[in-house]
């Protein structure tokens, strides 16, 4: 059985940072020890070894498919480039967040989930992907046809996570119509007249479909054993609804109240790592750092910048008293793994998958120098 020994490393374990060695055998962590390795080993030069990151919500792949507005790239090339970016950032398990959002009027929101799931599966079966990929469907509950589209994807691929989303003006992230208009005009370059049409159609669609679609998606997820996330919760009512629906993850709650209520109810609170790195939300919502200070931040997601997980994990201990590196690293590894029901990864512990990230922290920012998945180097 193939064996690899890592020595002279700072091992980020669940409860401590240990200067020692780690042995990988047969794709699993076989031994962890303090001090020098008992046999020939790879010298890590005092670098950190972290568990591979588990990413639950990244729509970064869609940026590779559409590198510019109205420009669609080769899907296979987009997926493999995205995978390389993910792996080189230390992410060894990724839930590809794919939009089930059939909005033909909005730029790049036509719904490319069938193409992307098929392409990811093709690349995976060919042995060309570095990270382990799972499917996360971002379902816009107010969209006509979203349930049928999601169900078709569940039949075609192994869906592991569903986000219940509602981007209607006046709802959740966009509690005012003006906030909705401002955000999408900047993002898409649409005119006021074009935005008028979208706002009117979104409001009408929400009234017709949102309640029934959410109930049907929740029922589908429970019947198939798929984890649920509630997106952009803002109020006590949203939290109550999430609890009723059996939601496991609160994705990007927009207010302190929603985050506190979710955490108190046993729903894991997920926030964007870019929020930590930038010092706040780019949309003006609650700051992730403030949630961490109150002990209600459970999981960090790279969202739109894969490298933000590493930056945030190393930044958080310096920002929040009481959070050490092991606790911060757990937010990008052990905690998301547990939320997704993946008990075989997310920690440096004997018997678990040898998903490992070597990190140098000698410069202005930490750098992922090498990444292994199942004991095989992938970046």
C-alpha positions as CSV (number, residue, x, y, z in Angstrom):
1,X,0.0,0.0,0.0
2,X,1.4,3.4,-1.0
3,X,2.6,5.5,1.9
4,X,3.5,9.2,2.1
5,X,4.9,10.8,5.3
6,X,4.8,14.5,5.9
7,X,7.2,15.9,8.4
8,X,8.2,19.2,10.0
9,X,4.7,20.5,9.6
10,X,2.3,22.6,11.8
11,X,-0.8,20.3,11.8
12,X,-4.1,22.1,12.2
13,X,-6.0,19.6,14.2
14,X,-9.6,20.0,15.5
15,X,-8.5,21.5,18.9
16,X,-4.8,22.5,18.5
17,X,-2.0,23.2,16.1
18,X,0.6,20.5,16.6
19,X,4.2,20.6,15.3
20,X,4.7,17.1,14.0
21,X,4.2,14.6,11.3
22,X,1.4,12.9,9.4
23,X,1.3,9.6,7.5
24,X,-1.0,8.8,4.6
25,X,-1.6,5.3,3.6
26,X,-4.1,4.0,1.0
27,X,-5.7,7.4,0.5
28,X,-6.4,7.8,4.3
29,X,-4.7,9.5,7.2
30,X,-3.0,6.6,9.0
31,X,-0.9,8.3,11.7
32,X,-0.5,11.7,13.3
33,X,2.3,12.3,15.7
34,X,4.2,15.0,17.5
35,X,7.9,15.8,16.6
36,X,10.1,14.2,14.0
37,X,8.8,11.5,11.6
38,X,9.8,7.9,12.4
39,X,11.0,7.3,8.9
40,X,11.9,9.0,5.5
41,X,9.5,11.8,4.9
42,X,8.6,14.9,2.9
43,X,9.9,18.0,4.7
44,X,7.1,20.6,4.9
45,X,9.6,23.2,6.1
46,X,7.4,24.3,9.0
47,X,4.4,25.0,6.7
48,X,0.9,24.4,7.9
49,X,-1.1,21.3,6.9
50,X,-4.8,21.8,6.9
51,X,-7.7,19.5,6.0
52,X,-9.0,20.0,2.5
53,X,-11.7,22.7,2.3
54,X,-15.4,21.7,1.8
55,X,-17.2,24.3,-0.3
56,X,-21.0,24.3,-0.2
57,X,-22.0,27.3,-2.2
58,X,-20.0,28.5,-5.2
59,X,-21.5,29.8,-8.4
60,X,-17.9,30.5,-9.7
61,X,-18.4,27.9,-12.5
62,X,-20.9,30.1,-14.2
63,X,-18.4,32.9,-14.5
64,X,-16.2,30.5,-16.4
65,X,-19.0,29.5,-18.7
66,X,-19.9,33.2,-19.3
67,X,-16.6,35.1,-19.0
68,X,-18.2,38.3,-20.4
69,X,-21.8,39.4,-20.8
70,X,-23.4,37.5,-23.8
71,X,-20.2,35.4,-24.3
72,X,-20.6,31.7,-23.7
73,X,-17.4,29.7,-23.5
74,X,-16.7,26.1,-24.4
75,X,-18.5,24.2,-21.5
76,X,-15.8,21.5,-21.1
77,X,-13.0,24.0,-21.0
78,X,-15.0,26.2,-18.6
79,X,-15.6,23.3,-16.2
80,X,-11.9,22.1,-16.2
81,X,-10.6,25.6,-15.7
82,X,-13.0,26.2,-12.8
83,X,-12.0,22.8,-11.3
84,X,-8.3,23.8,-11.4
85,X,-9.1,27.1,-9.7
86,X,-11.1,25.4,-7.0
87,X,-8.4,22.8,-6.3
88,X,-5.5,25.2,-6.3
89,X,-7.4,27.2,-3.7
90,X,-7.4,24.2,-1.3
91,X,-11.0,23.1,-2.0
92,X,-11.0,19.3,-2.3
93,X,-14.8,18.8,-2.1
94,X,-17.1,21.3,-3.9
95,X,-20.8,21.6,-4.2
96,X,-21.3,23.2,-7.6
97,X,-24.1,25.7,-7.1
98,X,-26.1,25.7,-10.3
99,X,-28.9,28.1,-11.1
100,X,-32.3,26.6,-11.6
101,X,-33.7,30.0,-12.5
102,X,-35.5,30.1,-15.8
103,X,-35.5,33.9,-16.4
104,X,-35.0,34.5,-20.1
105,X,-35.0,38.3,-19.8
106,X,-32.1,38.5,-17.3
107,X,-28.6,38.3,-18.6
108,X,-27.0,34.9,-18.1
109,X,-30.0,33.5,-16.2
110,X,-31.4,31.2,-18.8
111,X,-30.6,28.1,-16.7
112,X,-27.5,26.2,-17.8
113,X,-27.7,23.6,-15.0
114,X,-28.4,20.6,-17.4
115,X,-25.4,21.5,-19.5
116,X,-23.1,22.0,-16.5
117,X,-24.1,18.9,-14.7
118,X,-23.6,16.8,-17.8
119,X,-20.2,18.4,-18.5
120,X,-19.0,18.0,-14.9
121,X,-20.0,14.3,-14.9
122,X,-18.3,13.8,-18.3
123,X,-15.0,15.4,-17.0
124,X,-15.2,13.4,-13.7
125,X,-15.8,10.1,-15.4
126,X,-12.8,10.8,-17.7
127,X,-10.7,11.3,-14.5
128,X,-9.9,14.9,-15.4
129,X,-11.2,16.7,-12.3
130,X,-9.0,17.5,-9.3
131,X,-11.7,18.1,-6.7
132,X,-14.6,15.9,-5.7
133,X,-17.7,17.5,-7.2
134,X,-21.4,17.4,-5.9
135,X,-24.5,19.1,-7.3
136,X,-26.1,22.0,-5.4
137,X,-29.3,23.4,-7.1
138,X,-30.0,27.1,-6.5
139,X,-33.8,27.0,-6.9
140,X,-35.7,30.3,-7.4
141,X,-39.0,29.5,-5.8
142,X,-40.9,32.2,-7.6
143,X,-39.9,31.0,-11.1
144,X,-42.5,29.2,-13.1
145,X,-41.2,25.7,-14.0
146,X,-38.5,25.6,-11.3
147,X,-39.9,22.5,-9.7
148,X,-40.1,20.6,-13.0
149,X,-36.5,21.7,-13.9
150,X,-35.2,20.7,-10.5
151,X,-36.9,17.3,-10.6
152,X,-35.5,16.6,-14.0
153,X,-32.0,17.3,-12.7
154,X,-32.6,15.1,-9.7
155,X,-33.4,12.2,-12.1
156,X,-30.3,12.9,-14.2
157,X,-27.6,13.4,-11.5
158,X,-26.9,13.0,-7.8
159,X,-28.2,16.2,-6.2
160,X,-26.9,16.6,-2.7
161,X,-28.1,20.1,-1.7
162,X,-31.0,22.5,-2.6
163,X,-31.1,26.2,-1.9
164,X,-34.5,27.8,-1.5
165,X,-34.1,31.2,-3.0
166,X,-36.3,34.2,-3.7
167,X,-34.9,37.2,-5.5
168,X,-38.2,39.0,-5.9
169,X,-38.2,42.8,-5.3
170,X,-39.4,43.3,-1.8
171,X,-38.2,39.9,-0.5
172,X,-35.2,38.8,1.5
173,X,-32.0,40.2,0.0
174,X,-34.0,42.9,-1.8
175,X,-36.4,44.1,0.9
176,X,-37.1,47.2,-1.2
177,X,-37.7,47.5,-5.0
178,X,-35.1,50.2,-5.2
179,X,-32.4,47.9,-3.8
180,X,-33.4,45.3,-6.4
181,X,-33.2,47.8,-9.3
182,X,-29.9,49.2,-8.2
183,X,-28.2,45.8,-7.9
184,X,-29.4,44.4,-11.2
185,X,-28.8,47.5,-13.2
186,X,-25.2,47.6,-12.1
187,X,-24.8,43.9,-12.8
188,X,-26.5,43.7,-16.1
189,X,-26.5,47.2,-17.6
190,X,-30.3,47.0,-18.3
191,X,-32.2,50.1,-19.0
192,X,-35.0,51.5,-16.7
193,X,-37.6,50.3,-19.2
194,X,-36.1,46.8,-19.3
195,X,-36.0,46.8,-15.5
196,X,-39.7,47.8,-15.3
197,X,-40.6,44.7,-17.3
198,X,-38.5,42.4,-15.1
199,X,-39.8,43.9,-11.8
200,X,-43.5,43.6,-13.0
201,X,-42.9,40.0,-14.1
202,X,-41.0,39.0,-11.0
203,X,-43.8,40.4,-8.7
204,X,-46.5,38.6,-10.6
205,X,-44.5,35.3,-10.7
206,X,-43.9,35.5,-6.9
207,X,-47.6,35.9,-6.2
208,X,-48.5,33.0,-8.5
209,X,-45.8,30.5,-7.7
210,X,-43.5,31.1,-4.7
211,X,-45.6,29.5,-2.0
212,X,-46.5,26.3,-3.9
213,X,-43.1,25.9,-5.5
214,X,-41.3,26.1,-2.1
215,X,-43.6,23.5,-0.6
216,X,-43.1,21.1,-3.6
217,X,-39.3,21.6,-3.5
218,X,-39.2,20.9,0.3
219,X,-41.2,17.7,-0.2
220,X,-38.9,16.6,-3.1
221,X,-35.8,17.2,-1.0
222,X,-37.2,15.2,2.0
223,X,-38.3,12.4,-0.2
224,X,-34.9,12.0,-1.7
225,X,-32.8,12.7,1.4
226,X,-31.4,16.0,0.0
227,X,-30.2,18.6,2.4
228,X,-31.9,22.0,2.3
229,X,-30.6,25.5,2.6
230,X,-32.6,28.7,3.0
231,X,-31.2,31.7,1.2
232,X,-31.0,35.3,2.3
233,X,-33.3,34.9,5.4
234,X,-34.0,38.4,6.9
235,X,-36.9,38.1,9.4
236,X,-38.1,35.9,12.3
237,X,-40.8,34.6,9.9
238,X,-38.2,33.4,7.5
239,X,-36.4,31.5,10.3
240,X,-39.7,30.0,11.5
241,X,-40.4,28.9,7.9
242,X,-36.9,27.4,7.6
243,X,-37.4,25.4,10.9
244,X,-40.8,24.1,9.7
245,X,-39.2,23.0,6.4
246,X,-36.4,21.1,8.0
247,X,-33.7,23.4,6.6
248,X,-30.1,22.5,7.6
249,X,-28.2,25.6,6.5
250,X,-29.0,29.3,6.6
251,X,-27.2,30.7,3.5
252,X,-26.1,34.3,3.8
253,X,-28.7,35.6,6.3
254,X,-29.0,39.3,5.6
255,X,-29.7,40.5,9.2
256,X,-28.4,39.8,12.7
257,X,-31.8,38.7,13.8
258,X,-32.1,36.0,11.1
259,X,-28.6,34.7,11.8
260,X,-29.2,34.6,15.6
261,X,-32.5,32.9,15.2
262,X,-31.2,30.3,12.8
263,X,-28.2,29.5,15.0
264,X,-30.4,29.2,18.1
265,X,-32.7,26.8,16.2
266,X,-29.8,24.5,15.3
267,X,-29.6,25.7,11.6
268,X,-25.9,26.2,10.6
269,X,-25.2,29.8,9.5
270,X,-23.2,30.1,6.3
271,X,-21.7,33.4,5.3
272,X,-19.3,34.4,2.5
273,X,-15.6,34.4,3.1
274,X,-15.2,37.5,0.9
275,X,-17.4,39.2,3.5
276,X,-14.6,38.5,6.1
277,X,-11.8,39.4,3.8
278,X,-13.4,42.7,2.6
279,X,-14.6,43.7,6.1
280,X,-18.3,43.6,5.2
281,X,-21.0,42.7,2.7
282,X,-20.7,44.1,-0.8
283,X,-24.5,44.5,-0.9
284,X,-24.7,46.3,2.5
285,X,-26.1,43.3,4.5
286,X,-24.9,42.1,7.9
287,X,-21.1,41.7,8.3
288,X,-19.9,38.1,8.8
289,X,-17.3,39.3,11.3
290,X,-20.1,40.6,13.6
291,X,-21.7,37.2,13.5
292,X,-18.4,35.5,14.4
293,X,-18.0,37.9,17.4
294,X,-21.4,36.7,18.7
295,X,-20.6,33.0,18.1
296,X,-23.2,32.4,15.4
297,X,-21.0,32.0,12.4
298,X,-20.7,28.2,11.6
299,X,-19.6,27.9,7.9
300,X,-17.8,30.1,5.4
301,X,-18.3,29.8,1.7
302,X,-16.0,31.2,-1.0
303,X,-19.1,32.2,-3.0
304,X,-17.4,34.1,-5.9
305,X,-13.7,34.0,-5.0
306,X,-12.3,30.5,-4.4
307,X,-9.2,31.8,-2.7
308,X,-11.2,33.6,-0.1
309,X,-11.6,30.5,2.1
310,X,-7.9,30.4,2.9
311,X,-7.7,34.1,3.4
312,X,-10.7,34.2,5.7
313,X,-9.6,31.2,7.8
314,X,-6.2,32.8,8.6
315,X,-7.7,36.3,9.0
316,X,-10.5,35.4,11.4
317,X,-8.3,34.6,14.5
318,X,-6.8,38.0,14.3
319,X,-10.2,39.7,14.0
320,X,-12.2,37.9,16.7
321,X,-11.1,37.1,20.2
322,X,-11.8,33.5,21.2
323,X,-11.5,32.1,17.6
324,X,-8.2,30.3,17.0
325,X,-6.9,28.8,13.8
326,X,-8.5,25.4,14.5
327,X,-11.9,26.9,15.0
328,X,-11.6,29.1,11.9
329,X,-10.4,26.2,9.7
330,X,-13.3,24.1,10.9
331,X,-15.6,26.7,9.3
332,X,-14.2,25.8,5.9
333,X,-13.8,22.1,6.4
334,X,-15.3,20.1,9.3
335,X,-18.5,22.2,9.7
336,X,-19.5,22.3,6.1
337,X,-18.7,18.5,5.8
338,X,-20.9,17.8,8.8
339,X,-23.7,20.0,7.4
340,X,-23.6,18.0,4.1
341,X,-23.5,14.6,5.9
342,X,-19.9,13.9,4.9
343,X,-18.4,12.2,7.9
344,X,-15.3,10.9,6.2
345,X,-13.5,14.3,5.7
346,X,-13.0,17.8,7.0
347,X,-10.5,17.1,9.8
348,X,-7.0,15.9,10.1
349,X,-7.8,12.7,12.0
350,X,-6.7,9.1,11.7
351,X,-9.0,7.1,9.4
352,X,-10.4,10.0,7.4
353,X,-9.8,10.9,3.8
354,X,-6.3,12.3,3.2
355,X,-7.5,15.6,1.8
356,X,-4.7,17.9,2.8
357,X,-3.7,21.5,2.0
358,X,-0.1,22.7,2.6
359,X,-0.1,26.4,3.5
360,X,2.8,28.9,3.7
361,X,2.1,31.9,5.9
362,X,5.4,33.9,5.5
363,X,4.2,36.7,3.2
364,X,1.4,39.3,3.2
365,X,-1.2,36.5,2.7
366,X,-1.3,32.8,3.2
367,X,-0.6,30.7,0.1
368,X,-1.8,27.2,-0.7
369,X,1.5,25.6,-1.9
370,X,0.2,22.1,-2.5
371,X,-3.1,20.1,-2.3
372,X,-3.7,16.4,-2.0
373,X,-7.0,14.6,-2.4
374,X,-7.2,11.0,-1.2
375,X,-3.5,11.1,-0.8
376,X,-2.8,12.0,-4.4
377,X,-1.5,15.5,-5.2
378,X,-3.9,17.5,-7.3
379,X,-2.5,21.0,-7.1
